[in-house]
Amino acid sequence: MKRSRGFVLVSVMLILVFVAGLGLWLSQSSMFALRLAGNEQRMREARAVAQAGMEHLLWQLEESGSCDNYTGLENVSFDGHSYSASVSPDNGSPVRASVQATLDDGQTIYTLLRESQPVYQAPQSLELPVGDDTYIDGSAANSGKNYGSTKYYQVGWDDSAEQAALLQIETDDLPDGARIESAVLTFQTTSLSLDSLFSGNTVSLTVHRIRESWSEGDVTYEEGDDSWDWPLVYDPDPAGSIDVKVSIIAKEQELDVTRLVQDWVNGTYPNYGLTIRAAEGEGNVSIGSDESTLLNAPALSVVYRCECGHDC
């Protein structure tokens, strides 16, 4: 009987030791997990600081407007932390850009490296005039008519029939591989429609890439140079948009088409020009063409950069 009680006591003690050991292991594991989570958080912070340093370095390279004598960054303070950056070689493009971020504890370090980072020359500007331009009219009476010599593009809706402008802008003067900083289509609008004018409408205009060839003297709503099937001939995804207040007074409009021009320069799409359309049911506006004597003709203002070492 005494021996049995001895066994029971030993068993209880073993269980207590096991429970205590398990508790200690769980406590240490929790502390390790918390420490690991803390380290991961610090590394994310260090990576963010390094990314800020890389943006700073690249901004500095391009703001100089030069393609030589590149300099790095030394112990730049950032939200209580710091980063340093280096670039090699110190001229031309591409370069090797490296940033080392150090957190405020002095121990958490993160290095960000870009082996082939392009560097661009100072920006240049170019004004590109409109080449071929016209509009098409989808009404039964006018769908077969050509308006190549018109002084105004009619853009909007006449009942259920669409009127849309077609513009061809040559981008051959833009260097191959240029990075388009901005491309803004400028044009002037007025209203020749009394209904639209007196209603005080705001007309939403969108610009779209044209996907088929056409020529100013031949194109109609029904027919272009090749496979012309409106509205399938334009990309339904707008390349830009603007809201225009209907007014008899000529208004200068600016419409950003940077993405579209970059795609043309990159060769992503062939340049068949663009169309300006209006949202259905919102009235009409008139846009001056290159034949207009009262309104300025549309033009494309482009700011671009060429990579260092490339002819710009």
Sequence and secondary structure as in RCSB ss.txt:
>XXXX:A:sequence
MKRSRGFVLVSVMLILVFVAGLGLWLSQSSMFALRLAGNEQRMREARAVAQAGMEHLLWQLEESGSCDNYTGLEN
VSFDGHSYSASVSPDNGSPVRASVQATLDDGQTIYTLLRESQPVYQAPQSLELPVGDDTYIDGSAANSGKNYGST
KYYQVGWDDSAEQAALLQIETDDLPDGARIESAVLTFQTTSLSLDSLFSGNTVSLTVHRIRESWSEGDVTYEEGD
DSWDWPLVYDPDPAGSIDVKVSIIAKEQELDVTRLVQDWVNGTYPNYGLTIRAAEGEGNVSIGSDESTLLNAPAL
SVVYRCECGHDC
>XXXX:A:secstr
 HHHHHHHHHHHHHHHHHHHHHHHHHHHHHHHHHHHHHHHHHHHHHHHHHHHHHHHHHHHHHHT  SS    EEE
EEETTEEEEEEEESSSSSSEEEEEEEE TTS  EEEEEEEEE  B   EEEEEEEEEEEEEE STTTTT   TT 
SEEEEEEETTEEEEEEEEE  TTS TT EEEEEEEEEEEE   HHHHHHT EEEEEEEEB S   TTT  SS  S
SS  TTTTB SS SEEEEEE  SS EEEEEE HHHHHHHHHTSS    EEEEE TTS EEEEE TT SSS   EE
EEEEE BTTS  
